[in-house]
Amino acid sequence: MVRMEQPHRWLTPFLLWLLTLILWLPGLGNLPLRDWDEGLVANVARSTTGLLPMKWKHSYLNKPPGLHWPMGQLIRTQGKQENVVRLLPALISSLAIPLIFLLRRTLGAKGCERSALLSGLVLMTLLPMARHGRLAMLDGTLVSCTLLLWWGWVNSQTNHGQAFAAGLACSGILLLKPPAILGFGLIVLVASGRTLRPTGRRLCALVLGLLPGVSWHVWHWIVRGDKALLMWGGQGLARITTKVGDGFGWWIPWVEILEGGWPWLLLFPSGISWIWTHRQQTVGRWQLSLLLGSALMVLPLRTQLPWYSHLLWPPISLVCAEGLRELLERGQPRWVPQSWRAIGCLLTILGCVAIFDKTLTIPNLSLVCAGLGLLAGGHGLQNNARRHRAQGLVILLIGWGLALLTLWQSRLWLWELNESWDPRPIAAEIKKLPVNAEVLVEGPIRPSLSWYADRELSRFYQKSSPDDRHWVVSNRHIPDCHLANRPVKGEWQLWQCD
């Protein structure tokens, strides 16, 4: 491990964080909240005025209020615009970039400063990391808490006070997704090995940081009784053995990794080779433990959703950063920049075709920026001179960064919305109805529709429809009902039923 004594040891992680904000925050509010999680999180945040999580006027038992409560405070003071709802999760998620830098630098080994910088740059420019980090969801915040836990514990070997930061990170995890603390704690035990040494001061600092999270769960159990255990069992550990809700199959995390790991995923084999060579050292043992431990936490889950793989990106970034450092220093493996050039050529051609063919609804400018960055950057990284390889990496990063910035402005970055309908026009019509009007939704409930309509909506069942006057949101004609307003854009309309 390396203990940095330079007066400017915090400058690089701070600059990395500022660069992350520049790259992640633009266009934060240019699309409506998506379902499920954004609409659900926003509704819970607005309903939670105290430390007991609520959804509308009902107890919310799925998750603690670690992120919902501060989000609710911000919404009540600054308004319910999309950029306000997403701002706090995005800010906390962005802290993962300086934290992974600090973690890798603390792990040490030759060239650790460069590996730390590359780890931050790789994690910052991964599309899934940036995209999910911008959303009003818990997963990005969970990643930041996880990295704080790992960095705090590694650093506590020489600075016992850092164990307090690790304890605070554990409290954060307990207030976000409680069962995850078991897996992350086990990873720390395995990675620490013989260096665990739970000395008195170190243990006291850790316990002190754990107090907020543990205290809340004890208080929650006192107030709500056995119902408080749902977030540990039915909404937590049960996902390991059973399918909960609308989860998908085992292949989802593999698809997410293959889809979202570009362009850095090609460096994964050489990174693994470097880590395996250094497996007897602290840096190799920790990186292997983080990668395998995170994979064992995600891959075996019977309930799989695309954002569960979010936990895999930090250890993958650490591995790919080692491969990238080898490429910069030795120019190997040469097939990686050659592949980047080929991919860049294809993306540039596809983007140019999309610019002239208006029928293609793809982010053409993003493809052109990414393609040119890979093409020119890959060419530079093939050079025999180290200085030219470094310049090639800078060009690649600029092109990929511009691709992300243009993607946020293309209104296609939240592609789940392309599979459903914009709830805002119908929500505006629902808000015109009396406060006590009964509004139902045919098909799956849309939490975002409830959010924009400012009222809790129930599901409509044809065989058990209410006898009194009610309104139904549907994409088909409802018998004995008529349109309640002028048709809104899209197939889904608001029907009045007497």
N, C-alpha and C positions, 0 to 999 in steps of 0.2 A: 504494500500500500504506500501511497505517496501523500505526505502532509505538506501542503503548499504554504509557504511562509511569505510569499510575495505580497506586497501591499495591494496589488491589483488582482488578487486571485478571484474576486467576484465580478470583475469587469466582463470577462468572456461569457459566463452564463447570463449576465444581465443583458448583454448585447444580443445573445441568442434569443432571449425572451422577447426583446423588442422586435427583432426580426420576425419572430413567430406571430406576434400581434399584427404586424404589417401584412403578413401573408394570410392570416386566418380570419381577421375581422371584417374586411370589406364585403359588402353585400349580405351582411348577417340577417337583415330583415326583409329581403326582397322576395321571399316566398312564404306562404302560410305555414303554420305548424303542421307537421305530418303526424299521421297515426301509425302505430298506436302511441308510442311512448311520449312523444312531444305533447300531444293533446292531453294525455293522462297526467303527465308531470305538471303541466301548466295548471290544470284544474285542481290538482292536489295542492300545489303551491299557493294558489289564490284562496283556497278554502282553509289552509292551515294558518291560523292566526297565533297559535301558541305552540308548545312543544309536543302536543299530541297531534299526529298527522290525521287530517280529515279529507274526505272527498265529498264536496257539497256539504250536506248536514250529517253525513254518516262517518263512522270511524273507518279510517283507512289502515288496514292491517298488513299490507303487502311489504312496505318498506318504511324505515325510520325517516324522520324529517330532516336529515343532515343537510340536504341540498334544497328540499322543498321550502323549508322555513325561511332561509335568507332570500330565496327567489321570490317568495310571497311578499316579503318586506319591500323588495325592490319594485315589484309590480304595483303594489299599493301606493308607492310614493312617486314612481316615474311613469306609470301607465302600462297598458297591456299590449303595446306594440311588439311585433315579433323580435325586433332587435333588442328590446329590453328583456324579453323572456329568455333569449338565448345568450345574453351578455355574460352573466355570472358563470354558467357552465363553461362557456368558451374561455373566459379568463382563467378559471381554475385548471381546465384541461391544458391550456398553453404552458402551465408551469411544468408539465412533464418534460419539456425540452431542456430547460436548464437543469432539472433534476437528473435526467439521464446523463448529462454532461458531468455533473458532480459525482454521480455514482461511478462512472467509468474512470474518472480521474482518481478517485479514492482507491479503486481496485489496483492501481499501479501497473507495473511492468514497463519495459522499455517502450518509449513512444506513447505513453498513456495520455499525454496532453492532446496529441493529434488524434488518437483514437476517440477520446472524449468529444472533441469538436466534431468529428465525422459522425459519431453516434447521434449527436444532437441534430445535425443537418439531415441525416437519413430519416430520423423519426419525424422531423418537422415537415418534410416534403412527401411523406407517404400519404396518398389520397385518402385512404380510410381513416387514418389518424386525424388528418385535418378536417375531413368532412364530418365525422362523428363528434370531433371536438367542438364543432360549431353548433351542435344540436342541443336542445333542451332535454338532455338525457343524463343518466347517472354514470355512464360508462367512462367518459373522459375524466371526470373527477375521480373515479375509482382508480384509474391508471396513475394519476398524479399522487394520490395517497399511497399507492403501492410502491412507487419509486421513492417517495419520501421515507417509507418504512425501510426499504433496502439500503438506501444511502445512509440514513441515520444510524442503523445498526452496524454497518460496516465501519463507519466513522467513529462509532462509540468505543472501539477497541483502543483508540488513543485519546479520545475525548469523551469521558463518561456522560457529559451533558448532552451529547448527541443522542443518547438513549431516550431522552425526553422527547426529542423530535420523532423517534421511532414509535414511542408510545402514543403521541398525538396522532400519528398516521394510523395506528391501530384503532384509535377512537374514531377517526374519520371513516375507516372501513366499516366499523360497527354501526355507524350512523348512516351508511349508504346501503351496503349489502352484507349483513352480518355474517352469514355462513362462510363468506369468502375468507374471513380472518383465519379459519382453520387451515385452509390450503396455503395461504401466504406465510403463516407462522411455521408450518412444516417445511416450507422452502427455506426459510431462514435457518432453521435447525440443521438441515442437511448441508446447506452451503457453508455455514459457519464451521462445522466440523469440530476440530480440537480447539479452535479459537473462540468458542462460544463464551467460556469463562464468565458466568453470571455473577460478578462481584457485587458486593453490597451496594455501592454507590450506583453502579450501572443498573442493577435491578430496581433500586428505589426510583431512579429517574424514569425507567420504563413504566413502572406501576403508576407513577404520578401522571404520566401522559395518558395512560389507559383509563384513568378515573372518569373523565367525562363520558366516554362511550359506555363503559360498564354501568355507571350510575344511571344513565338514561334507561338502559334496558331493565335494570332492577325496578326503577320507578314505573316504567311502562307495564311491567308484569304486576306490580302492586295495584295499579289503576285499572287495568283491563283484564287481569287474570289470565287464564289459559289461552284466551284469544291472542295474547301478545306473542305466543309461541308460533303463530302461523308464519311469520316472516323467517323463522328458523327452519320450520318443517315443510308445510305445504307449499310455500313460496320460495323455499330455499333448498334444503338438502334433498327434497323430493325430486328436484330436476335431475338429479344424478341417476335415479333408478326408474322414473316414470316420465311420461310425456305430459307436461303441464300446459294447458291453454292451446294456442295455435303454433306450437313449436314445430320445427322441421326435422329432417333426418340427420344422420351422423355426417353426411358429406358437406354440410354447410360451412364449417370452418375451413375445410380444405379448399373449397371453391373461393371463399373470401381471401385466403392467402394467395392463391394463384391469380385472382383478379386484381387484388389491391397492392401486391408487393413490388410493383414496378416503379422505377427501373432497377431497384437495388436487389431484387430477389436473385438475380444472376450471380451475385457475389456471395450467396449463402454457402455454397460448397467450399470455397477457399477460406471463408471465415470459420467454418466448422473445423477445417483442417488445422488452422492456426490455434484455435481453442483447444483442440484435442492434444496438440503438441505441448501446450502449456497447462494441461489438466492437473498437474501436480502443484501448480502455483495457485495463489489466491485468486488471481484474475480468471484463470481457466476453470477452477472449481466453481466459482460463483456464476460465471456465465453459463456453464453447462447446467448447473442446478436451476437457474432462472428459466432457461429454455425448456428443460425437461419437466420441471415442476409446473410451469404455466401450461404446457401442453397437456399434462395429466389433469389439470383443473378444467380444461375446456373440452378436449377431444372426446372423453368418455361420456359426456352429458347426454342423457336421453332426450332432453328438451334442448333444441338448438335454435337460436335466432342469429341473424347475421352479425349483430353487434357483440355477441358473446366472444367472438374472436379478437375483440379489441385488446384483451389482456395479452395477446401473443405478440403485439407489435414491438413493445420495448425490448424483450429478449431477442427478437428477430433483428431489430435495428442494431443491437450490440454486436451480433454475429456478423451482419453485413458490413458494419463499419470496420471490423478487422480485415475483411476481404478487400474493402476499399483502400485501406492503408497499405496493404500489400501491393495493390495495383499501383498506387501512387509512388511507392518507394522502389519497387522492383520491376514494374511494368508487366506483371503477371497476375492473373492469367490473361493472355492476349485475346482470347476468344470473347471475353466479355465486352470490351469496347467495339470489337468487330460486330458483335450482335447488336449493340446499341446503334451503330451506324445503319445496319440493315433495318432495324425497327424504326429508326428515325426517318429513313427514306420512305417507308411505307406510310407512316403517320402523316408526313408532309404531303405526299400525293393525295391521300384520302382527305385531308383537310382542305386542300386546294379544290378538289372535286366538289366537296360539300359547299364551298363558298359560291361556286357557280351553279350548282344544282340545288335550288331552293326547296326541293321536295325532301331532301335529307335533313331530318331534324336531329343533327348531332352538333356538338360544340366545335365548329370548324376552326375557329381562331385558336382554341385551346390545343387542338390537334396539330396545327401548324407550329405553334410555339414549342410544344413538347417535341415534335419531330425535328425541328431545326436545332433545338438544344441537344438532343441525342445525336444528331448527325454531326454537328460541329464539335460537340464535346467528346464524342466517341473518337473522332479523328484526332483530337489533341491528346487523348489518353493513350493512343497507340504510339505516340512519339517516344523515341529512345531517351530524350532528355527529361529529367525529372521536373524541371521548371515548366516545360511545355505540357507535361501531364497535369500539373497543378492548374495551369491555365485552362486546359480542357475541362477539368472538373468544375471550375468556376462558370464556364460557358454552359455546361450541362445544367448546373443548378439554377442559373438565371433563366434558361429556357423553360425548365420544369416549373420554376416559381411563377413565371409569367403565364404558363398554362393553367396553373391553379387559380391565379387572380382572374383570368378571363373566364374560367369555368364558373366562378362565383357570380359573374355578371351575366352569364348566358341563360340563367333561369332554368338550367337543366341539372344543377348540382344536387338537387334533392329529387332524385329520379323516382322515388316511391310515389310522388305525387302524380307522375305520368300514368300510373296504374289505377288512379281513382279520380275523384272529382273535387274541384275547389269548393270548400264548404262556405266560403264567405258570402257569395250572393244570396244563397238560401238563408243563411244565418241573419243577414240584414232584413229579410222579409219576416223571419220568426220574431225578431226584436220589435216589430210593429204590432204584434199580437198582444192581447191582454196578458197581464202578468200571470194570471191563473189558468191560461189556456193550456190544454193538454196537447203536447206535440210528441208524436211518435216517429220512429225511424224504421223503415222496412229494411231488413237485412242486418249486417253487422253494425253495431253502434259505433258512431264516429265521435270519439272524445273531442276532436278538434271542432266539430260542429257545435257541441255543447259549449265549448270555450267561446267561440265567436258569437253564439246566440245568447250567452249569459244566462243559461238555464240548463237544468239537468233534463236530458231527454231519455225516454224509455224506448224499448224495442216494440215494434208493431207485429202482432200476430193476426192473420186474417180470420182465423176461426174464433178468436176471443177478443175481437175489437170492442172498444167501449160503446155503450149505448148512447152516451151524451155526445154533444158536438166535440170534435177533436180534429186535429190536423196531422197529416202523414207526409213524411218526406220519402219519396219513392221515385224510381226511374221507370215506372209503368203506371198505367191508368188504374186507379183503385175504384172498384164498383161502388156506385151510389155516391161518388165524390166528384168534386169539380176543382179546377185550378183555383187556388186562393189568391192569385195575383197574376200579373203578366208573366209569361214564361221567362225564366231566367236562363242564362247561357248554360248549355250542357243538357244532358238527358235527365238529370235529377230535378224534380219539381216539388213544390209544396201544394198538397191537396187538402181541401176542406171537406170534412165528412160530417153530415148531420144525422 
